[in-house]
Amino acid sequence: MEHVKYLVLGGGISGLAFANAAQGRDCLVLEKDREAGGYCKTKIEGDFVWDYAGHFFHFKTERWKNFFLSKIKESDLVHQEKCTKILYRGKLIDYPFQMNIHQLEKDEFIDCLYDLFSKTEKDDYDNFSDMLYGKFGKSIVEKFLRPYNEKLYAVDLTALDKDAMGRFFPYANKEQIVLNMKKAKNTSYNDTFLYPKRGAGFFVALLKNALPEGVVRTGSEVCRADVSKKTVTLRDGSEISYDYLINTAPLNHFLPLTGREDCLGVARNLSYNKVLVFNLGYDRPANLTSEHWIYVPDKQVNFYRVGFYNHILGKKNASLYIEIGYPKNGVVDEKAQLRDTLENLVKTGIMDKDARLIASQTILMDPAYVHINADTDRAIRLLFEELNRENVFSIGRYGAWTYCSMEDCMIMASDLYQKLSQ
């Protein structure tokens, strides 16, 4: 039986970062797909560069930033200051909505301002919805924050923890909101970002290519993980033993592989949504000229976000990514959604009716956004303590079941290697 010290399940950004931290020594990464990268893959079709979804790099540490920049020519990168808007009642409002209510029509602005100053705050909130109403008041919530996030997460917002988005949620108090009316300061965690001209998959390929030959084994699907015997069984019947098992695959996929009742119980209670992504290439530019992506809270429009790769890369013809949220058990009708998407792009004024679609790609992210819930999160952490005692560790956005950036995943992976290697 083959044996390895570090056996990594999943060849996405987290698994590849762990293998890089180990410099590939006594490490094997198993990826069930034919190509490594997870959701960070790129397809190039003619002049169109499409990721599996919008992936942009905004580093807060020097380690991983330098790793990539040392391996890529400056001419192969674009540096951007983020330009994002909200399409609200036919008008583009600066993001985030709560900081820019002064851009609304007078009556709506007064409603938002009145509710902002008359809201009732609490020391502790019961859930995400409760937090939104308490911090921003009824009008801001019901005009944007609730409809948009319901489209994004495809779930009742009372089911999410008050801190479901962590540092990624653009909090603002009323003093900041009022001051922003005079001098705009729409800062967020990703105000600037890097993007490879050949797509996000190019960065992930750098991670893979930095490893010795044979460390990443694609087309290798694990169908069972016996954590007591420290072995995994692959779909072809072969077995691999390990000292440490590092899972980066989605937790709802990994836990059932163990067959353990405690794992199965947690897996059954995991909540998440799916996202249907359309990458669309047109024969002409969009009617918007500079936005990198826009948010769409209108529930009469099927998509919640539209991104513009061509604006990021400085190209002419519209190259869009469209995101549509579904509940985890929702039935996806790709044909109907594409029809509605093309119609809504025209109705919202993003594309002209005579614009011709000349290339497209469809992707289903399942899972897409994990739903952070206090009770489920507590159960996951307790289970992880048990699994850690068996030398099983689960990391990454989907492995750890958390809301985090790509850099966070890489930091999590390298930190775990440092811990285990000591």
C-alpha positions in Angstrom: 0.0 0.0 0.0 1.3 3.5 -0.9 2.1 5.6 2.1 2.6 9.4 2.5 3.1 11.6 5.5 0.8 14.4 4.3 -2.2 13.4 2.2 -4.2 16.3 0.9 -7.7 16.0 -0.5 -8.5 18.6 -3.1 -6.2 20.4 -5.5 -7.7 23.8 -5.2 -5.9 26.9 -3.8 -5.8 25.6 -0.2 -4.5 22.2 -1.1 -1.8 23.5 -3.4 -0.8 26.1 -0.8 -0.3 23.4 1.8 1.8 21.4 -0.6 3.9 24.5 -1.4 4.4 25.1 2.3 5.7 21.6 2.6 7.8 22.2 -0.6 6.2 19.0 -1.9 8.2 16.8 0.5 6.4 13.6 1.6 3.2 15.2 0.3 0.5 14.0 -2.1 -2.4 16.0 -3.4 -5.4 14.1 -4.7 -7.7 16.0 -7.0 -10.8 14.3 -8.5 -11.1 16.5 -11.5 -8.8 16.2 -14.5 -7.4 19.7 -13.8 -6.3 21.2 -10.5 -7.5 24.5 -9.3 -11.0 23.9 -7.8 -13.1 27.0 -8.5 -10.0 29.0 -9.5 -9.9 27.8 -13.1 -9.8 29.9 -16.2 -11.1 29.3 -19.7 -9.8 31.3 -22.6 -12.1 31.4 -25.7 -10.8 33.6 -28.5 -10.5 37.1 -26.9 -12.5 36.2 -23.9 -10.9 35.3 -20.5 -13.3 33.7 -18.1 -12.9 32.4 -14.6 -15.2 29.9 -12.9 -16.4 33.0 -11.1 -15.0 36.4 -10.3 -11.6 35.8 -8.5 -9.5 38.9 -7.7 -6.4 39.0 -5.6 -6.0 41.6 -2.9 -3.2 40.7 -0.6 -2.8 41.8 3.0 0.5 40.0 3.6 3.8 40.1 1.8 4.5 36.4 1.8 1.9 35.2 -0.8 2.0 38.5 -2.7 5.7 38.1 -3.2 5.3 34.4 -4.1 3.2 35.3 -7.1 4.9 38.5 -8.1 8.2 36.8 -8.2 6.9 34.3 -10.8 5.0 36.6 -13.1 6.1 39.5 -15.4 4.7 42.9 -14.5 3.4 43.1 -18.1 1.2 40.0 -17.4 -0.7 41.7 -14.6 -3.2 44.4 -14.3 -3.5 46.6 -11.1 -7.0 48.0 -10.5 -8.7 50.4 -8.1 -12.1 48.8 -7.6 -15.0 50.4 -9.3 -18.3 48.9 -8.2 -21.9 50.1 -8.3 -25.4 49.1 -7.4 -28.1 49.1 -10.0 -31.0 50.6 -8.1 -34.2 51.6 -9.9 -32.4 52.2 -13.1 -29.7 54.3 -11.5 -26.1 53.4 -10.6 -25.4 54.1 -6.9 -21.9 53.9 -5.4 -21.3 50.7 -3.3 -21.8 50.2 -0.4 -25.4 51.3 -0.4 -25.6 52.3 3.2 -22.7 54.8 2.7 -24.3 56.4 -0.3 -28.0 56.9 0.5 -27.5 60.6 -0.3 -27.4 59.5 -4.0 -31.0 58.3 -3.9 -34.0 60.4 -4.8 -34.9 62.9 -2.1 -37.9 61.0 -0.6 -36.0 57.7 -0.4 -33.0 59.5 1.1 -35.1 61.1 3.8 -36.7 57.7 4.6 -33.3 56.1 4.9 -31.8 58.9 7.0 -34.9 59.0 9.3 -34.8 55.3 9.9 -31.0 55.3 10.4 -31.4 57.8 13.3 -34.5 56.3 14.8 -33.4 52.6 14.7 -33.1 50.6 17.9 -29.7 49.0 18.5 -29.0 46.1 20.7 -26.0 44.8 22.6 -26.4 41.4 20.9 -28.3 40.4 17.8 -30.1 37.1 17.2 -29.2 36.6 13.5 -28.0 38.4 10.4 -31.4 39.9 9.6 -31.8 41.2 13.2 -28.3 42.8 12.9 -29.1 44.6 9.7 -32.3 46.2 11.0 -30.6 47.1 14.3 -27.6 48.8 12.7 -29.1 50.4 9.6 -32.8 50.8 10.1 -35.8 49.6 8.0 -35.4 51.6 4.8 -31.7 50.8 4.1 -32.4 47.1 4.8 -35.5 46.8 2.8 -34.3 48.8 -0.2 -31.0 47.0 -0.6 -29.5 44.9 2.2 -32.3 42.4 2.6 -33.2 41.8 -1.1 -29.6 41.6 -2.3 -28.5 39.2 0.4 -31.5 37.1 0.0 -30.7 36.8 -3.7 -27.0 36.1 -2.9 -27.5 33.5 -0.2 -30.8 32.1 -1.4 -32.0 31.7 2.2 -34.0 33.5 4.9 -31.5 35.9 6.5 -32.8 34.9 10.0 -31.0 31.5 9.4 -27.6 33.2 9.2 -25.4 34.2 12.1 -25.1 37.9 12.8 -21.4 37.8 11.9 -22.0 35.5 8.8 -19.8 37.6 6.6 -17.2 38.5 9.2 -14.8 41.3 8.1 -16.2 41.3 4.6 -19.4 43.0 5.5 -19.2 46.8 5.0 -20.3 48.0 8.4 -20.8 51.8 8.9 -22.2 53.9 11.7 -24.4 56.9 11.2 -21.5 59.3 11.7 -19.6 57.7 8.9 -22.6 57.6 6.6 -23.3 61.3 7.2 -19.7 62.3 6.7 -19.6 60.3 3.4 -22.2 62.7 2.0 -19.7 65.4 1.8 -16.5 63.6 1.2 -16.7 60.1 -0.3 -14.7 57.4 1.5 -16.1 54.1 0.3 -13.3 51.9 1.6 -13.4 48.1 1.9 -11.1 45.2 2.2 -10.6 44.9 -1.6 -10.2 48.5 -2.7 -7.4 47.6 -5.0 -6.7 44.2 -6.6 -4.4 42.4 -8.9 -5.6 40.3 -11.8 -3.5 38.2 -14.2 -4.2 38.9 -17.9 -4.6 35.2 -18.4 -7.1 34.9 -15.6 -7.1 33.8 -12.0 -6.3 30.2 -13.0 -2.8 31.5 -14.0 -2.0 32.2 -10.4 -3.2 28.8 -9.3 -1.0 27.2 -12.1 2.0 29.0 -10.5 1.2 27.2 -7.2 1.0 23.8 -9.0 4.0 24.4 -11.2 6.2 25.2 -8.1 5.7 21.6 -6.9 7.8 18.6 -7.9 6.4 16.3 -10.6 3.9 13.8 -9.2 2.9 15.7 -6.0 -0.5 16.6 -7.6 -2.4 13.6 -8.8 -5.5 14.6 -10.9 -8.4 12.3 -11.8 -8.1 10.7 -8.3 -11.5 10.6 -6.6 -11.6 9.4 -2.9 -14.7 7.3 -2.1 -13.8 6.4 1.5 -11.7 7.8 4.4 -11.0 5.5 7.3 -9.7 7.9 9.9 -9.1 5.3 12.5 -6.9 3.2 10.2 -5.5 6.3 8.5 -6.2 5.2 5.0 -8.3 6.4 2.0 -9.8 4.3 -0.7 -9.9 5.7 -4.3 -12.6 5.1 -6.8 -10.3 2.7 -8.7 -10.0 0.5 -5.5 -6.5 1.5 -4.6 -5.6 2.5 -1.1 -3.2 5.1 0.4 -2.2 5.4 4.0 -1.0 8.6 5.6 0.2 10.2 8.8 -1.8 13.3 8.4 -5.0 13.8 6.4 -5.6 17.4 5.2 -9.0 17.9 3.7 -9.7 21.0 1.5 -12.7 19.5 -0.3 -16.2 20.9 0.7 -17.1 19.7 4.1 -20.5 18.4 3.0 -18.6 16.1 0.5 -15.8 15.0 2.8 -17.6 14.1 6.1 -19.8 11.4 4.5 -16.6 9.7 3.3 -15.7 8.8 6.8 -18.9 6.9 7.5 -18.8 8.1 11.1 -22.1 8.9 12.6 -20.9 12.1 14.2 -19.6 13.3 10.8 -22.8 12.3 9.1 -24.9 14.2 11.6 -22.9 17.4 11.1 -23.0 17.0 7.3 -26.8 16.7 7.3 -27.1 20.0 9.0 -24.8 22.0 6.8 -26.5 24.9 5.0 -25.2 26.5 1.8 -26.4 27.8 -1.5 -25.5 27.1 -5.1 -24.6 29.7 -7.7 -25.2 29.4 -11.4 -22.6 31.3 -13.4 -22.9 32.4 -17.0 -19.8 33.7 -18.7 -20.9 35.6 -21.7 -19.0 37.1 -24.7 -20.6 39.7 -27.0 -19.7 41.2 -30.3 -19.7 44.8 -28.9 -19.2 46.7 -25.7 -21.7 46.9 -22.9 -23.5 50.2 -22.2 -21.5 50.5 -18.9 -17.9 51.7 -19.5 -15.8 51.4 -16.4 -17.5 49.3 -13.7 -15.7 46.1 -12.6 -18.9 44.6 -11.2 -22.4 45.8 -10.2 -24.9 44.5 -7.6 -28.6 44.0 -8.5 -31.0 43.9 -5.6 -34.2 43.9 -7.8 -35.9 40.6 -7.3 -37.6 40.9 -10.7 -34.1 40.4 -12.2 -32.8 36.8 -11.9 -29.1 37.6 -11.3 -27.6 39.4 -8.3 -24.3 40.4 -9.7 -22.8 41.2 -13.1 -19.0 41.4 -13.6 -17.1 42.9 -16.6 -13.8 41.1 -17.4 -13.3 43.4 -20.3 -13.3 46.5 -18.1 -10.7 44.9 -15.8 -8.5 43.8 -18.7 -8.9 46.9 -20.8 -10.7 45.1 -23.7 -13.4 46.4 -25.9 -16.2 43.8 -26.3 -18.4 42.9 -23.4 -17.1 39.9 -21.5 -19.5 39.3 -18.6 -19.9 37.0 -15.7 -23.4 36.6 -14.3 -24.2 35.1 -10.9 -27.6 33.6 -9.9 -28.2 32.1 -6.4 -30.1 28.9 -5.7 -31.0 27.1 -2.4 -28.9 24.0 -1.8 -31.7 21.7 -2.9 -33.0 24.0 -5.7 -33.5 22.6 -9.2 -31.4 24.5 -11.7 -32.9 25.2 -15.1 -29.9 26.5 -17.1 -31.8 27.0 -20.3 -34.6 29.1 -18.7 -32.1 31.1 -16.6 -30.0 31.9 -19.7 -33.0 33.1 -21.5 -34.0 35.3 -18.6 -30.5 36.6 -18.2 -30.2 37.7 -21.8 -33.6 39.4 -21.5 -32.7 41.1 -18.2 -29.4 42.4 -19.5 -31.4 44.3 -22.1 -34.2 45.4 -19.7 -31.7 46.8 -17.2 -29.8 48.7 -20.0 -26.6 46.8 -19.5 -26.6 45.5 -23.1 -28.4 46.7 -26.2 -31.1 44.5 -27.7 -29.1 44.1 -31.0 -25.9 43.0 -29.2 -25.0 39.5 -30.4 -23.9 36.7 -28.0 -20.9 35.0 -29.7 -19.5 32.8 -26.9 -20.6 31.5 -23.5 -19.8 29.1 -20.7 -22.0 27.7 -17.9 -20.8 26.7 -14.5 -22.6 25.5 -11.4 -20.9 26.2 -8.1 -22.2 23.6 -5.6 -21.6 24.6 -2.9 -21.0 28.3 -3.4 -21.5 30.3 -0.3 -21.5 28.5 3.0 -24.1 29.6 5.5 -22.7 30.5 8.9 -25.0 29.6 11.7 -24.0 29.7 15.4 -25.4 26.2 16.3 -23.9 24.5 13.2 -20.6 26.4 13.6 -20.4 25.1 17.2 -21.0 21.5 16.1 -18.3 21.8 13.4 -15.7 23.1 15.8 -16.4 20.3 18.3 -16.2 17.7 15.5 -12.9 19.2 14.3 -11.5 18.8 17.8 -12.3 15.1 17.6 -10.9 14.7 14.1 -7.7 16.6 14.9 -7.0 13.9 17.5 -7.1 11.5 14.7 -4.6 13.6 12.7 -7.4 14.8 10.4 -7.5 18.6 9.6 -10.0 20.4 7.4 -9.0 23.8 5.9 -10.0 26.4 3.3 -13.2 28.2 2.6 -15.1 25.0 2.1 -13.1 22.6 4.1 -13.2 24.8 7.2 -16.8 25.9 6.3 -16.1 29.6 6.7 -16.3 32.9 4.8 -12.8 33.9 3.8 -10.6 35.2 1.0 -8.2 33.2 -1.3 -5.3 34.6 0.6 -6.9 33.6 3.9 -7.0 30.0 2.5 -3.3 30.1 1.7 -2.4 31.5 5.1 -4.6 28.8 6.8 -2.7 26.1 4.8 0.8 27.4 5.5 0.0 27.9 9.2 -1.3 24.3 9.4 1.9 22.9 7.8 4.0 24.9 10.2 2.0 23.5 13.2 2.2 19.9 11.9 5.9 20.0 10.9 6.9 21.1 14.4 
